[in-house]
Every structure is written in C-alpha cells, then in structure tokens.
Amino acid sequence: MDERRKGTAPLDEARLRQRAIGVKLRQMFDEVVNEPVPDEFLDILRRADNKTGER
C-alpha cells in the first residue's frame, strides 16, 4: 500500500497545481469582467448598432 501511495504523490501534486492555476485564472477573469468599458469603445459599439439598425 505504501508503494501505491508513492505513485500517486506526483498526481496529487499535479492536481493541486491545476487547482491553484484554476483559482488564479478565475480571479483574473473576474477582475477583467469587472473593469469598466472605455468610452471610446462604447462609442464604437453605439455606431455599429446604429449602422445595423439602418439596414
């Protein structure tokens, strides 16, 4: 049983690493989602909406 446990240690370590990466990615995504949209970009979107509404 001790031998089997040694074989899973690298897997456990990899899972912990993956979990930590996932947590960090979610934090980064949440930060980006909560950033304000620049006014210039909003103007571009408004103009695009107006052009598609004219068709």
C-alpha positions in Angstrom: 0.0 0.0 0.0 2.9 2.3 0.7 4.3 1.7 -2.8 0.9 2.6 -4.4 0.8 5.9 -2.4 4.2 6.9 -3.7 2.9 6.5 -7.2 0.0 8.9 -6.6 2.1 11.6 -5.0 3.0 13.2 -8.4 -0.6 13.0 -9.4 -1.7 14.7 -6.1 0.9 17.4 -6.7 -0.3 17.9 -10.3 -3.9 18.2 -9.2 -3.0 20.8 -6.5 -1.1 22.7 -9.1 -4.0 22.6 -11.6 -6.4 23.7 -8.9 -4.2 26.6 -7.9 -4.0 27.6 -11.6 -7.7 27.4 -12.0 -8.3 29.6 -8.9 -5.9 32.2 -10.2 -7.5 32.2 -13.7 -10.9 32.7 -12.2 -9.6 35.6 -10.1 -8.1 37.2 -13.2 -11.2 36.6 -15.3 -13.4 38.2 -12.6 -11.1 41.3 -12.5 -11.3 41.7 -16.3 -15.1 41.3 -16.3 -15.4 44.0 -13.6 -13.2 46.5 -15.4 -15.1 49.5 -16.8 -15.6 49.6 -20.6 -13.7 52.6 -22.1 -15.9 55.4 -23.5 -14.2 55.2 -26.9 -15.2 51.5 -27.2 -18.8 52.2 -26.1 -18.9 54.9 -28.9 -17.7 52.3 -31.5 -20.4 49.9 -30.3 -23.1 52.6 -30.5 -22.1 53.5 -34.0 -22.1 49.8 -35.1 -25.6 49.4 -33.6 -26.9 52.4 -35.4 -25.5 51.1 -38.7 -27.1 47.7 -38.3 -30.4 49.4 -37.3 -30.4 51.4 -40.5 -30.3 48.3 -42.7 
